[in-house]
Amino acid sequence: MEYRDYYKILGVARTATADEVKKSYRRLARKFHPDVSKEKDAEARFKEVQEAYEVLKDPEKRAAYDQLGSNWKSGEQFRPPPNWADGFEFRGGPRGGAGRQGGSGPRSSGYGSEDVFDEEGYSDFFSSLFGGGGNGPFAQAGTRRRAGRDHHAGIDIDLQEAFAGTTRTLELKRPQVKSDGTLEVEPHTVRVTIPAGVTEGQPIRLAGQGEPGPGGGRAGDLYLEVHIRPDKLFQLEGRDVTLTLPVAPWEAALGGPVKVPTLAGTVEMNIPAGAQSGQKLRLRGRGLPGQQPGDQYVQLKVVLPPANSPEAKAVYEEMRRTLAFDPRVDLER
């Protein structure tokens, strides 16, 4: 059985948001839809795209798939490692899996539709993981006990907490069924570990903290979506940060070392001679940590000292006489 890289099939990064996954899926579904595509392998590509989206659109399937790691390559021989999906329970095969009678392949009401194709169209790889066609380890979970629904919430953190990691204690409200059959809301607290290098919009899964499963089934999960508050010094984009650094005119003109704040503390950076306001310098690896750490960009901002004393005015007069500098020379026609 060959491994399938669903991120590569959809052409998205492993860190892609749900909206990015959906946008890429719709684009590829329109491109390879068998009713309109001129591509010779359109139907096969369309099935691959549908299968990849079936996994990556579902937070639980995606989280489980991500546990397989990022070292596998498409086409490599693959067998699910033991207990790879502990804590997950997939309720049956793909949506619509018991669809039309006879045949397999796409069934879609329009280009970019989120309908799926029949279970026979899914690969052995998918079936071995998620039970398409009734063969996977979780294919019959729904017939035993139904799991509770997943809950979703947001959590706000500071940029420094995203850099270093942190823990939070949250108070959650969980409905409980009393002995007389009525419901009551019971508050409880959970401790959340937020890993270093977490990015904007990244989900954190708290297993079993969602809705209780009816009839004794497994409780759903709680997915916390991380939101990073704006920082007074740094602007965040992905894992990269940008800092605007004020510099004196002589520092920009002559160059030399200056002290620069970073998320990990102050470092010394060398400004090249002749630097200009707006110029960006890079401190490699000084952004958010990760498998590929982000960088810090330092944008220079030349700040003039005020001419608010006779001595300061005299210095400016001396510069005007001796430098013969015209900043508008390039505007002459």
C-alpha positions in Angstrom: 0.0 0.0 0.0 1.4 3.4 -1.0 1.5 6.5 1.2 -0.5 9.5 0.1 0.6 13.0 0.9 -2.7 14.8 1.1 -1.0 18.2 1.6 1.0 17.8 -1.6 -2.1 16.6 -3.5 -3.9 19.8 -2.6 -0.8 21.9 -3.0 -0.9 23.4 0.5 1.5 23.6 3.4 1.0 21.4 6.5 0.3 24.7 8.4 -2.5 25.7 5.9 -5.7 27.1 7.5 -9.1 25.6 6.8 -9.9 28.4 4.4 -6.7 27.9 2.5 -7.4 24.1 2.2 -11.0 24.8 1.0 -9.8 27.5 -1.5 -7.2 25.1 -3.0 -9.7 22.2 -3.2 -12.2 24.3 -5.1 -9.6 25.5 -7.6 -8.4 21.9 -8.2 -11.9 20.5 -8.3 -12.8 22.9 -11.1 -9.6 22.1 -12.9 -10.0 18.3 -12.9 -13.8 17.9 -12.9 -14.4 15.0 -15.4 -17.3 16.8 -17.0 -15.2 19.7 -18.2 -11.5 18.9 -17.9 -9.4 18.2 -20.9 -6.6 16.7 -18.8 -6.0 13.0 -19.8 -6.0 11.9 -16.1 -8.7 14.2 -14.9 -10.9 11.6 -13.3 -8.0 10.1 -11.3 -6.8 13.5 -10.2 -10.3 14.5 -9.3 -10.6 11.5 -7.0 -7.3 12.2 -5.4 -8.3 15.8 -4.7 -11.6 14.7 -3.2 -10.0 12.2 -1.0 -7.4 14.6 0.2 -10.0 17.2 1.0 -12.2 14.6 2.8 -9.3 14.2 5.3 -7.9 17.8 5.6 -11.3 19.5 5.9 -12.2 17.4 9.0 -10.3 18.6 12.2 -10.3 15.1 13.7 -9.1 13.3 10.6 -6.5 15.9 9.9 -5.1 15.8 13.5 -4.9 12.0 13.3 -3.3 12.1 9.8 -0.7 14.6 11.1 0.3 12.2 13.8 1.8 10.0 11.0 4.5 12.7 10.7 5.9 14.6 7.7 8.8 12.3 6.8 6.7 10.1 4.5 6.8 10.6 0.7 4.0 9.9 -1.8 4.4 6.5 -3.3 6.4 4.9 -0.5 5.2 1.6 0.9 3.2 2.3 4.0 1.6 0.5 6.9 -0.1 2.3 9.8 2.0 2.1 12.9 0.5 0.4 15.9 -1.8 2.6 18.0 -1.2 5.6 15.7 -4.7 6.9 16.2 -5.2 6.4 20.0 -7.7 8.9 21.2 -9.5 9.3 17.9 -12.8 7.6 16.8 -13.9 8.0 13.3 -17.6 7.5 12.9 -17.9 5.4 9.7 -16.4 6.0 6.3 -16.6 9.1 4.2 -19.8 11.1 3.9 -22.0 9.6 1.3 -20.0 6.5 1.2 -23.0 4.2 0.7 -24.1 6.3 -2.3 -25.1 5.2 -5.8 -25.4 1.5 -6.7 -22.7 0.2 -9.0 -19.5 1.7 -10.1 -17.3 4.3 -8.4 -15.9 7.7 -9.0 -16.9 11.3 -8.5 -20.5 12.3 -7.7 -20.7 16.1 -7.5 -23.4 18.6 -8.1 -21.1 21.2 -9.4 -17.4 22.3 -9.7 -15.9 22.8 -6.3 -18.8 21.2 -4.6 -18.0 19.6 -1.3 -19.8 16.4 -2.1 -17.6 13.3 -2.1 -17.4 10.3 -4.4 -18.5 6.8 -3.5 -16.5 4.7 -1.0 -15.1 2.5 -3.8 -13.3 5.5 -5.2 -11.2 5.9 -2.1 -7.7 4.5 -2.0 -6.5 1.6 0.1 -4.4 4.1 2.0 -7.5 6.0 3.1 -9.5 2.9 3.9 -6.7 1.5 6.1 -6.7 4.7 8.2 -10.3 5.9 8.3 -12.5 3.0 7.4 -13.7 3.8 3.9 -15.5 0.8 2.6 -15.9 -0.6 6.1 -12.3 -2.0 6.3 -10.5 0.4 8.6 -10.0 0.2 12.3 -12.8 2.7 13.1 -15.3 1.8 10.4 -17.8 0.3 12.8 -17.3 2.9 15.6 -20.6 4.6 14.8 -22.6 1.3 15.2 -21.2 0.8 18.7 -21.5 4.1 20.5 -21.9 7.5 19.2 -19.3 10.0 20.2 -20.1 13.5 21.5 -19.8 16.5 19.2 -16.6 18.5 19.1 -16.5 22.0 20.5 -14.6 24.9 19.1 -13.3 28.1 20.9 -10.7 30.7 20.6 -7.8 31.6 22.9 -5.9 34.9 22.9 -2.2 34.9 23.7 0.6 37.5 23.5 3.4 37.3 20.9 6.0 36.5 23.6 3.8 33.6 24.8 3.6 32.3 21.2 7.4 32.5 21.0 8.2 30.8 24.4 5.1 28.7 24.9 2.9 29.0 27.9 0.1 27.3 29.9 -3.4 28.4 30.6 -6.1 27.3 33.0 -9.5 27.5 31.4 -12.9 27.1 33.1 -15.2 25.1 30.9 -18.9 24.4 31.2 -19.9 20.8 30.5 -23.5 19.6 30.5 -24.1 16.5 32.6 -27.1 14.2 32.7 -28.5 13.8 36.2 -30.1 10.6 37.6 -33.6 12.0 36.9 -32.7 12.5 33.3 -32.4 16.3 33.4 -29.4 18.3 32.3 -27.2 20.5 34.5 -24.2 22.6 33.6 -21.1 21.6 35.6 -18.1 23.9 35.4 -14.7 22.4 35.4 -11.1 23.6 34.8 -8.5 22.2 32.3 -4.9 23.1 32.0 -3.8 23.9 28.4 -0.2 23.7 27.3 0.5 26.0 24.4 3.7 25.0 22.6 6.5 27.3 21.7 6.2 28.5 18.1 2.4 28.3 17.8 1.1 30.4 14.9 -2.0 32.5 14.3 -5.1 30.4 13.8 -3.4 27.1 14.8 -5.8 24.7 16.5 -4.9 23.0 19.8 -6.8 19.8 20.4 -8.0 18.9 24.0 -9.1 15.3 23.7 -12.4 14.4 25.5 -13.2 18.0 26.5 -16.1 18.4 24.0 -19.7 17.3 24.4 -20.2 14.0 26.3 -21.1 11.0 24.1 -24.7 9.9 24.4 -25.2 6.4 25.8 -21.8 6.3 27.3 -20.0 7.0 24.1 -16.7 8.8 23.9 -16.8 12.6 24.6 -16.0 14.9 21.8 -12.9 17.1 21.6 -12.3 20.8 22.2 -10.4 22.6 19.5 -8.9 25.9 20.6 -8.0 28.3 17.8 -5.0 30.4 18.8 -5.2 34.2 18.2 -2.0 36.2 18.8 -2.6 39.8 20.1 -0.9 42.7 18.3 2.5 43.6 19.8 3.7 47.1 20.5 7.1 46.4 18.9 6.8 43.6 16.4 4.5 42.9 13.5 3.8 39.2 12.9 3.4 37.5 9.5 3.4 33.7 9.6 6.5 32.9 11.6 8.4 36.1 10.6 8.4 39.3 12.7 9.3 42.8 11.6 10.6 45.6 13.9 10.9 49.2 13.0 14.3 50.5 14.4 14.9 54.2 14.9 18.5 55.2 14.0 20.4 58.5 14.1 21.6 60.0 10.8 25.2 59.4 11.7 24.5 55.7 12.5 22.9 55.3 9.0 25.6 57.2 7.3 28.7 55.8 9.0 27.3 52.3 9.9 28.3 50.3 12.9 26.9 48.1 15.7 23.5 48.9 17.3 21.4 47.1 19.9 18.2 45.5 18.6 15.3 44.0 20.5 14.3 40.5 19.5 11.8 38.0 20.9 14.7 36.2 22.7 16.3 39.4 24.1 18.5 42.2 22.9 21.2 41.4 20.3 23.9 43.4 18.5 23.4 44.0 14.8 25.8 45.8 12.4 24.3 48.6 10.2 26.0 48.9 6.8 27.5 52.4 6.0 25.2 54.4 3.8 22.0 52.7 5.0 18.7 54.4 4.1 15.5 55.0 5.9 13.1 52.1 5.0 15.9 49.7 4.3 15.3 46.2 5.7 17.9 44.0 7.4 17.4 40.4 8.3 18.2 38.5 11.5 18.0 34.9 10.4 16.0 32.5 12.7 14.9 35.2 15.1 11.2 34.9 14.5 8.9 32.2 15.9 10.5 28.8 16.5 9.5 25.8 14.4 10.8 23.1 12.1 11.7 26.1 9.9 12.1 29.0 12.3 10.9 32.4 11.2 13.2 35.4 10.7 13.2 38.9 12.1 13.3 41.8 9.7 14.6 45.1 11.0 13.3 48.1 9.1 15.5 51.2 9.6 13.9 54.6 10.3 16.3 57.5 10.2 15.3 60.0 12.9 16.6 63.6 12.9 17.6 65.2 16.2 15.6 68.3 16.9 17.1 71.8 16.2 15.8 73.0 19.6 18.8 74.8 20.9 21.4 77.3 19.6 24.1 74.6 19.6 21.9 72.1 17.6 21.0 74.9 15.1 24.7 75.7 14.7 25.5 72.1 13.9 22.8 72.0 11.2 24.1 75.3 9.7 27.5 73.9 9.6 26.2 70.7 7.8 24.4 72.9 5.2 27.6 74.9 4.5 30.1 72.0 4.3 28.1 69.0 2.9 26.6 70.7 -0.2 23.9 68.0 -0.1 20.8 68.2 -2.3 18.3 65.4 -1.5 16.1 66.5 -4.5 18.8 66.3 -7.2 17.1 63.3 -8.8 13.9 65.3 -9.3 15.5 67.8 -11.7 14.6 67.3 -15.4 
